[in-house]
């Protein structure tokens, strides 16, 4: 194993661990910590770097893709306010966040045959554990990962790592999990085992974990968390459903209450769908996302 540092200036550098097998094979890029408060991917990549050696090909592993945000335990960078997950492919002469995106695009994503970007719901939200993809080339890896839910999007939004991958002809998937600034052993194991399953499918890993069944598939939508149903007023958010619940149009998803407990805004599902993201922390301001719905999932036998 070797490690190199991508120096983007202003005292910021991104560490890339390169794990190389004895035989030729594909290159897989694995990113954690694109959002600094999403810990599952960071820990899974560090586990991978510490214990895994490929039998073929190579793995480019980035445990902390966004060092300034991670140091601040924040979703976005405290240096420039940038959201790395909206900054790809970046700019070499841009802000720190844009320079990080540029370095990751040129030196990690563009060098790969497959990108695995490990996210989670972060500090303020809850999400079901799932793998998603936008281009058909990512379908096999998303299913091989073995999360209980797969989301097949019909488009990719600009600024995402998956958009940068698509521009370079690189297959890509992303993963989401519970978040909440907590780590659950079942999910951390799920992230680690999922990456190993994908590596096994490509012949990069020998003896990967046993396949895990995908139970539900969501088809369509772009997964844009910025398009969530939002709070119109300040208050405390009291949720009425759980992440991963399938709801009908008009279902009460949450209520915004004032400090006396009076309901000041009921939040209802705008359509039938599955709750793919739900507010976790109670205190909200106008414009804060409360819930994001995906299409009704297909249940698999």
DRENKEDREN-441382 format. One record per atom (N, C-alpha, C): x, y, z; residue in one letter. Coordinates in steps of 0.1 Angstrom, whole numbers, padded with zeros to 4 digits, always signed. Example, Ala and Ser with C-alpha at 12.3 -4.5 7.8 and 13.67 -1.06 7.14 Angstrom:
BEGIN
+0132-0057+0078a +0123-0045+0078a +0132-0033+0078a +0128-0022+0071s +0137-0011+0071s +0129+0000+0079s 
//
This chain:
BEGIN
+0008-0012+0000x +0000+0000+0000x +0009+0012+0000x +0005+0022-0008x +0011+0035-0008x +0001+0046-0005x +0006+0057+0000x -0003+0069+0002x +0003+0081-0004x -0006+0089-0011x -0001+0102-0016x -0011+0112-0012x -0006+0125-0012x -0014+0136-0007x -0017+0145-0019x -0029+0148-0021x -0033+0158-0031x -0034+0172-0024x -0024+0180-0026x -0023+0193-0020x -0031+0203-0028x -0041+0209-0022x -0050+0218-0030x -0048+0233-0025x -0038+0235-0017x -0034+0248-0012x -0042+0252+0001x -0038+0263+0006x -0044+0268+0019x -0043+0258+0030x -0032+0250+0030x -0030+0241+0041x -0039+0228+0040x -0046+0226+0029x -0055+0215+0028x -0049+0205+0018x -0049+0192+0022x -0045+0181+0014x -0054+0169+0016x -0056+0162+0006x -0065+0150+0007x -0056+0138+0005x -0057+0128+0015x -0049+0116+0014x -0056+0105+0006x -0048+0099-0003x -0053+0089-0012x -0045+0076-0009x -0051+0066-0004x -0044+0053-0002x -0045+0045-0015x -0035+0039-0020x -0035+0031-0032x -0032+0016-0028x -0041+0008-0030x -0040-0007-0027x -0039-0014-0040x -0028-0021-0043x -0025-0027-0056x -0024-0042-0055x -0031-0049-0064x -0030-0063-0065x -0019-0068-0073x -0016-0081-0072x -0005-0087-0080x -0008-0089-0095x -0021-0089-0098x -0025-0091-0112x -0032-0079-0118x -0032-0078-0131x -0040-0067-0137x -0054-0068-0134x -0061-0057-0134x -0075-0057-0131x -0081-0043-0131x -0093-0041-0128x -0099-0028-0128x -0095-0019-0116x -0097-0007-0117x -0094+0003-0106x -0107+0007-0101x -0109+0007-0087x -0121+0011-0080x -0117+0022-0071x -0124+0033-0072x -0122+0045-0063x -0133+0044-0053x -0129+0046-0040x -0139+0046-0029x -0137+0059-0021x -0148+0067-0020x -0147+0079-0013x -0155+0078+0000x -0150+0084+0011x -0158+0086+0023x -0156+0101+0027x -0165+0106+0035x -0164+0119+0041x -0165+0130+0031x -0172+0129+0020x -0175+0140+0011x -0182+0151+0019x -0191+0147+0028x -0197+0155+0038x -0190+0152+0051x -0185+0162+0058x -0177+0160+0070x -0183+0154+0082x -0197+0154+0082x -0204+0148+0094x -0210+0135+0091x -0206+0128+0080x -0211+0115+0076x -0200+0105+0079x -0201+0098+0090x -0190+0090+0096x -0189+0076+0091x -0200+0070+0086x -0200+0056+0082x -0190+0053+0071x -0190+0062+0061x -0181+0059+0050x -0166+0061+0054x -0164+0071+0062x -0150+0073+0067x -0145+0061+0074x -0153+0055+0083x -0148+0044+0091x -0147+0032+0082x -0156+0030+0072x -0156+0018+0063x -0143+0019+0055x -0140+0031+0050x -0128+0032+0041x -0115+0029+0050x -0115+0034+0062x -0103+0032+0071x -0102+0017+0074x -0113+0010+0076x -0113-0004+0078x -0107-0011+0065x -0111-0007+0054x -0107-0013+0041x -0092-0011+0040x -0087+0001+0042x -0073+0004+0041x -0065-0004+0050x -0070-0006+0063x -0063-0013+0073x -0062-0028+0071x -0072-0034+0065x -0073-0049+0065x -0073-0055+0051x -0076-0048+0040x -0078-0054+0027x -0066-0052+0018x -0063-0062+0011x -0053-0061+0000x -0059-0068-0012x -0060-0061-0024x -0066-0067-0036x -0057-0079-0041x -0064-0088-0048x -0057-0098-0055x -0054-0094-0069x -0062-0085-0074x -0060-0079-0088x -0064-0065-0088x -0060-0058-0099x -0064-0044-0100x -0059-0035-0089x -0066-0025-0086x -0062-0016-0075x -0074-0008-0070x -0073-0004-0057x -0083+0004-0051x -0077+0018-0047x -0083+0029-0051x -0079+0042-0047x -0089+0046-0036x -0084+0046-0023x -0093+0048-0012x -0091+0062-0005x -0101+0069-0004x -0101+0083+0002x -0110+0082+0014x -0105+0081+0026x -0113+0081+0038x -0120+0094+0041x -0113+0105+0040x -0118+0118+0043x -0116+0127+0030x -0126+0127+0022x -0125+0135+0010x -0126+0150+0012x -0132+0154+0023x -0134+0168+0026x -0128+0172+0040x -0114+0173+0041x -0108+0175+0054x -0113+0187+0062x -0115+0199+0056x -0120+0210+0064x -0134+0208+0070x -0143+0202+0063x -0156+0199+0068x -0155+0188+0079x -0147+0178+0077x -0146+0167+0087x -0140+0173+0100x -0130+0182+0099x -0124+0187+0111x -0134+0195+0119x -0144+0201+0112x -0154+0209+0119x -0167+0201+0122x -0166+0187+0119x -0178+0179+0121x -0190+0185+0114x -0188+0190+0102x -0199+0197+0095x -0201+0191+0081x -0213+0194+0076x -0217+0189+0062x -0209+0197+0052x -0207+0210+0054x -0200+0218+0045x -0187+0224+0050x -0179+0230+0042x -0166+0235+0046x -0167+0248+0054x -0161+0249+0065x -0161+0262+0073x -0152+0272+0066x -0143+0267+0056x -0134+0277+0050x -0141+0286+0040x -0150+0280+0032x -0156+0288+0021x -0171+0285+0020x -0177+0277+0030x -0191+0274+0029x -0195+0265+0018x -0185+0259+0011x -0188+0251+0000x -0193+0237+0004x -0202+0231-0005x -0207+0218-0003x -0200+0209-0014x -0191+0201-0009x -0183+0193-0019x -0192+0184-0028x -0203+0180-0023x -0212+0171-0031x -0219+0179-0041x -0217+0192-0042x -0223+0200-0053x -0213+0207-0061x -0200+0204-0059x -0189+0211-0065x -0182+0204-0076x -0185+0192-0079x -0178+0184-0089x -0182+0189-0103x -0173+0189-0113x -0159+0184-0113x -0149+0194-0107x -0153+0205-0102x -0144+0214-0095x -0137+0223-0105x -0128+0232-0099x -0120+0241-0106x -0106+0242-0100x -0096+0241-0107x -0082+0241-0102x -0079+0255-0096x -0085+0266-0101x -0083+0279-0096x -0094+0285-0087x -0103+0276-0082x -0115+0280-0075x -0113+0281-0060x -0124+0280-0053x -0123+0280-0038x -0117+0266-0033x -0114+0265-0021x -0109+0253-0015x -0117+0241-0019x -0130+0243-0017x -0139+0231-0020x -0139+0228-0035x -0139+0238-0043x -0138+0235-0058x -0124+0229-0061x -0114+0232-0054x -0101+0227-0057x -0100+0212-0053x -0107+0209-0041x -0107+0195-0037x -0115+0187-0047x -0126+0192-0052x -0134+0185-0062x -0126+0183-0075x -0118+0193-0079x -0110+0191-0091x -0099+0181-0089x -0092+0181-0077x -0082+0171-0075x -0088+0157-0074x -0099+0155-0068x -0105+0142-0067x -0110+0137-0081x -0115+0146-0089x -0120+0143-0102x -0108+0138-0111x -0097+0146-0111x -0086+0143-0120x -0078+0131-0116x -0075+0130-0102x -0066+0120-0098x -0072+0108-0092x -0085+0108-0089x -0091+0096-0083x -0103+0091-0092x -0113+0099-0095x -0124+0095-0102x -0121+0091-0117x -0114+0100-0124x -0111+0098-0138x -0101+0086-0140x -0094+0083-0129x -0085+0071-0130x -0091+0058-0128x -0104+0058-0124x -0111+0046-0120x -0120+0040-0131x -0123+0027-0129x -0133+0021-0137x -0147+0021-0130x -0147+0022-0117x -0159+0023-0109x -0156+0032-0097x -0166+0041-0094x -0166+0049-0082x -0176+0044-0072x -0173+0043-0060x -0182+0040-0049x -0181+0052-0039x -0191+0060-0038x -0191+0072-0030x -0200+0069-0017x -0194+0069-0006x -0201+0064+0007x -0206+0077+0014x -0219+0079+0015x -0225+0090+0022x -0233+0084+0034x -0240+0093+0041x -0250+0089+0050x -0259+0101+0053x -0268+0100+0062x -0278+0111+0064x -0272+0123+0072x -0260+0121+0077x -0253+0132+0084x -0259+0135+0098x -0256+0146+0103x -0260+0149+0117x -0275+0152+0119x -0282+0158+0109x -0295+0163+0111x -0306+0155+0105x -0303+0144+0098x -0313+0137+0091x -0312+0122+0093x -0322+0114+0089x -0322+0100+0089x -0326+0095+0075x -0320+0084+0071x -0322+0078+0058x -0322+0063+0060x -0329+0056+0051x -0327+0041+0051x -0314+0038+0045x -0309+0026+0048x -0296+0021+0042x -0299+0017+0028x -0292+0023+0018x -0295+0020+0004x -0283+0023-0005x -0282+0017-0016x -0273+0020-0027x -0280+0025-0039x -0275+0036-0045x -0281+0042-0056x -0272+0044-0068x -0278+0045-0080x -0270+0047-0092x -0278+0056-0101x -0271+0062-0111x -0278+0071-0121x -0276+0066-0135x -0265+0060-0138x -0263+0055-0151x -0264+0040-0151x -0269+0033-0162x -0271+0019-0162x -0258+0011-0159x -0246+0017-0162x -0234+0010-0159x -0232+0008-0144x -0239+0015-0135x -0238+0013-0121x -0247+0003-0115x -0256-0003-0123x -0267-0012-0118x -0261-0024-0111x -0252-0031-0118x -0246-0043-0113x -0239-0041-0099x -0232-0030-0098x -0225-0028-0085x -0234-0024-0074x -0245-0016-0078x -0255-0013-0067x -0262-0025-0062x -0265-0034-0070x -0272-0046-0065x -0262-0055-0058x -0249-0056-0063x -0239-0064-0056x -0236-0059-0042x -0237-0046-0040x -0234-0040-0027x -0241-0047-0016x -0254-0050-0018x -0262-0058-0009x -0269-0050+0002x -0271-0037+0000x -0280-0029+0009x -0295-0034+0007x -0303-0033+0017x -0317-0038+0015x -0325-0031+0004x -0321-0019+0001x -0328-0010-0009x -0319-0005-0019x -0323-0005-0032x -0315+0001-0043x -0324+0011-0049x -0318+0023-0052x -0325+0034-0059x -0319+0036-0072x -0326+0033-0083x -0322+0035-0097x -0328+0049-0102x -0319+0059-0102x -0323+0072-0107x -0324+0073-0122x -0333+0082-0126x -0334+0084-0141x -0326+0096-0146x -0319+0102-0137x -0310+0113-0141x -0300+0116-0130x -0289+0123-0134x -0279+0127-0124x -0278+0142-0123x -0278+0147-0112x -0278+0162-0110x -0263+0167-0112x -0261+0179-0118x -0248+0184-0119x -0242+0187-0105x -0229+0186-0104x -0222+0189-0092x -0218+0177-0084x -0225+0166-0087x -0223+0154-0079x -0210+0146-0083x -0205+0138-0074x -0193+0130-0078x -0198+0120-0089x -0210+0116-0089x -0215+0107-0099x -0216+0114-0113x -0219+0127-0113x -0219+0134-0126x -0205+0135-0131x -0195+0137-0123x -0181+0138-0127x -0177+0124-0133x -0181+0113-0126x -0178+0100-0131x -0184+0098-0145x -0197+0101-0146x -0204+0099-0159x -0197+0107-0170x -0192+0119-0167x -0185+0127-0177x -0172+0120-0182x -0166+0112-0174x -0154+0105-0177x -0157+0090-0181x -0169+0086-0183x -0173+0073-0187x -0170+0063-0176x -0171+0067-0163x -0168+0058-0152x -0181+0054-0145x -0183+0041-0144x -0195+0036-0137x -0194+0041-0122x -0206+0043-0116x -0206+0049-0102x -0218+0045-0095x -0216+0043-0082x -0228+0041-0072x -0225+0050-0060x -0236+0053-0052x -0234+0059-0040x -0242+0052-0029x -0239+0054-0017x -0245+0047-0006x -0250+0057+0005x -0261+0055+0011x -0266+0063+0022x -0270+0054+0033x -0270+0060+0045x -0273+0052+0057x -0279+0061+0068x -0281+0056+0080x -0289+0063+0090x -0284+0076+0094x -0271+0078+0096x -0266+0091+0100x -0269+0094+0115x -0271+0107+0118x -0274+0111+0131x -0262+0113+0140x -0250+0113+0134x -0237+0114+0142x -0235+0103+0151x -0242+0091+0147x -0240+0079+0155x -0235+0068+0145x -0228+0058+0151x -0224+0047+0143x -0230+0034+0148x -0237+0027+0139x -0243+0014+0142x -0235+0003+0136x -0232-0007+0144x -0223-0017+0140x -0229-0024+0127x -0242-0026+0127x -0248-0033+0116x -0246-0026+0103x -0246-0012+0104x -0245-0004+0091x -0230-0003+0088x -0221-0001+0097x -0207+0000+0094x -0202-0013+0088x -0207-0024+0094x -0204-0037+0087x -0210-0038+0073x -0222-0032+0072x -0229-0033+0059x -0221-0025+0049x -0216-0013+0052x -0208-0005+0043x -0195-0013+0039x -0188-0018+0049x -0175-0025+0046x -0178-0037+0038x -0187-0045+0042x -0190-0058+0034x -0195-0054+0020x -0203-0044+0019x -0208-0040+0006x -0197-0036-0004x -0188-0028+0001x -0176-0025-0008x -0169-0038-0012x -0167-0047-0002x -0160-0059-0005x -0167-0068-0015x -0181-0068-0014x -0189-0075-0024x -0187-0070-0038x -0187-0056-0039x -0185-0050-0052x -0171-0053-0057x -0161-0053-0049x -0147-0056-0053x -0146-0071-0057x -0154-0079-0050x -0154-0094-0054x -0160-0096-0067x -0171-0089-0070x -0178-0090-0083x -0168-0086-0094x -0159-0077-0092x -0150-0072-0102x -0137-0080-0103x -0136-0090-0094x -0123-0098-0093x -0112-0091-0086x -0115-0080-0079x -0104-0073-0072x -0102-0079-0058x -0113-0085-0052x -0112-0091-0039x -0115-0106-0041x -0107-0114-0033x -0110-0129-0032x -0118-0131-0020x -0127-0141-0021x -0136-0145-0010x -0143-0133-0003x -0151-0126-0011x -0159-0115-0005x -0170-0120+0004x -0176-0112+0012x -0187-0117+0020x -0198-0122+0012x -0206-0131+0018x -0217-0137+0011x -0227-0127+0005x -0233-0129-0006x -0243-0120-0011x -0254-0117-0001x -0259-0105-0002x -0270-0100+0007x -0282-0097-0002x -0294-0101+0001x -0305-0099-0008x -0310-0084-0008x -0313-0079-0020x -0319-0066-0021x -0334-0068-0020x -0341-0062-0011x -0355-0064-0009x -0364-0055-0016x -0360-0042-0019x -0368-0032-0025x -0360-0025-0035x -0367-0020-0046x -0360-0012-0056x -0369+0000-0059x -0363+0012-0058x -0370+0024-0062x -0365+0028-0076x -0375+0031-0085x -0372+0035-0098x -0376+0049-0101x -0366+0057-0105x -0369+0071-0109x -0366+0081-0099x -0367+0094-0103x -0363+0105-0095x -0348+0108-0095x -0344+0119-0090x -0330+0123-0090x -0324+0123-0076x -0332+0120-0066x -0326+0119-0052x -0320+0133-0047x -0326+0144-0052x -0320+0157-0048x -0326+0160-0034x -0317+0159-0024x -0321+0163-0010x -0324+0177-0009x -0319+0186-0018x -0322+0200-0017x -0337+0203-0021x -0344+0193-0027x -0358+0195-0031x -0367+0189-0021x -0363+0188-0008x -0372+0182+0002x -0383+0191+0005x -0394+0185+0011x -0405+0193+0017x -0399+0200+0029x -0401+0213+0030x -0393+0222+0039x -0402+0228+0050x -0396+0232+0060x -0403+0240+0071x -0406+0254+0066x -0418+0258+0068x -0421+0272+0064x -0419+0282+0076x -0418+0277+0088x -0417+0285+0100x -0406+0279+0109x -0402+0286+0118x -0393+0281+0128x -0401+0273+0139x -0394+0264+0146x -0400+0257+0156x -0393+0244+0159x -0401+0234+0165x -0395+0221+0167x -0403+0211+0158x -0395+0202+0152x -0400+0192+0143x -0403+0179+0150x -0416+0175+0150x -0421+0163+0156x -0424+0153+0144x -0416+0143+0142x -0419+0134+0131x -0430+0124+0134x -0437+0120+0124x -0449+0111+0126x -0446+0098+0118x -0436+0097+0111x -0432+0085+0103x -0417+0082+0105x -0412+0071+0099x -0398+0068+0100x -0392+0068+0086x -0379+0070+0085x -0372+0069+0073x -0374+0055+0067x -0377+0054+0054x -0380+0041+0048x -0394+0037+0047x -0403+0045+0054x -0417+0042+0054x -0423+0046+0041x -0433+0037+0036x -0440+0040+0024x -0453+0047+0028x -0456+0059+0022x -0467+0067+0027x -0476+0071+0015x -0488+0074+0017x -0498+0078+0007x -0498+0094+0007x -0502+0099-0005x -0503+0114-0005x -0512+0119+0006x -0508+0129+0012x -0516+0135+0023x -0513+0130+0037x -0505+0119+0038x -0501+0114+0051x -0493+0124+0059x -0496+0125+0071x -0489+0134+0080x -0475+0128+0082x -0465+0136+0078x -0451+0132+0079x -0445+0137+0092x -0448+0150+0095x -0442+0157+0106x -0451+0169+0110x -0449+0174+0121x -0455+0186+0125x -0444+0196+0131x -0445+0208+0127x -0437+0219+0133x -0445+0225+0144x -0440+0225+0156x -0447+0230+0168x -0439+0241+0174x -0446+0250+0181x -0439+0261+0188x -0435+0255+0202x -0429+0264+0210x -0423+0259+0223x -0434+0256+0233x -0447+0260+0230x -0458+0257+0238x -0465+0244+0234x -0459+0238+0223x -0465+0226+0218x -0476+0227+0208x -0479+0240+0204x -0490+0242+0194x -0485+0239+0180x -0493+0232+0172x -0489+0229+0158x -0490+0242+0150x -0479+0246+0144x -0478+0258+0135x -0477+0254+0121x -0473+0242+0118x -0473+0237+0104x -0473+0222+0103x -0484+0216+0098x -0484+0202+0095x -0476+0200+0082x -0468+0189+0082x -0461+0186+0069x -0466+0173+0064x -0472+0173+0052x -0478+0161+0047x -0471+0157+0034x -0472+0144+0031x -0466+0139+0019x -0473+0145+0007x -0466+0151-0002x -0472+0157-0014x -0477+0146-0024x -0473+0134-0023x -0476+0123-0032x -0474+0110-0026x -0478+0099-0032x -0474+0086-0027x -0459+0084-0029x -0453+0077-0019x -0438+0075-0021x -0432+0068-0009x -0419+0067-0009x -0412+0062+0002x -0403+0073+0008x -0403+0074+0021x -0396+0085+0028x -0381+0081+0028x -0374+0088+0019x -0359+0086+0017x -0350+0094+0026x -0356+0105+0032x -0348+0113+0041x -0358+0120+0050x -0355+0121+0063x -0364+0126+0073x -0356+0134+0083x -0361+0146+0087x -0355+0154+0097x -0353+0146+0110x -0341+0147+0116x -0338+0140+0128x -0337+0150+0140x -0330+0161+0139x -0329+0171+0150x -0341+0180+0150x -0345+0183+0162x -0359+0189+0163x -0359+0204+0159x -0349+0211+0163x -0350+0226+0161x -0348+0229+0146x -0358+0236+0140x -0357+0239+0126x -0360+0254+0124x -0354+0259+0113x -0357+0272+0108x -0364+0272+0095x -0370+0283+0091x -0377+0283+0078x -0367+0279+0067x -0372+0270+0058x -0363+0265+0047x -0356+0252+0050x -0355+0248+0062x -0349+0235+0066x -0357+0224+0060x -0350+0214+0054x -0357+0203+0048x -0363+0194+0059x -0375+0189+0057x -0382+0180+0067x -0382+0166+0061x -0386+0164+0049x -0387+0150+0043x -0385+0151+0028x -0378+0140+0023x -0377+0138+0009x -0384+0125+0005x -0392+0125-0005x -0399+0113-0009x -0393+0108-0022x -0391+0095-0023x -0388+0088-0036x -0401+0081-0041x -0401+0076-0053x -0412+0069-0058x -0415+0056-0050x -0427+0052-0051x -0431+0040-0044x -0422+0028-0048x -0416+0021-0039x -0407+0010-0042x -0414-0002-0047x -0406-0010-0055x -0410-0023-0059x -0405-0033-0049x -0414-0041-0043x -0410-0051-0034x -0405-0063-0041x -0393-0068-0037x -0388-0080-0044x -0390-0092-0035x -0393-0104-0041x -0395-0116-0033x -0382-0122-0029x 
//
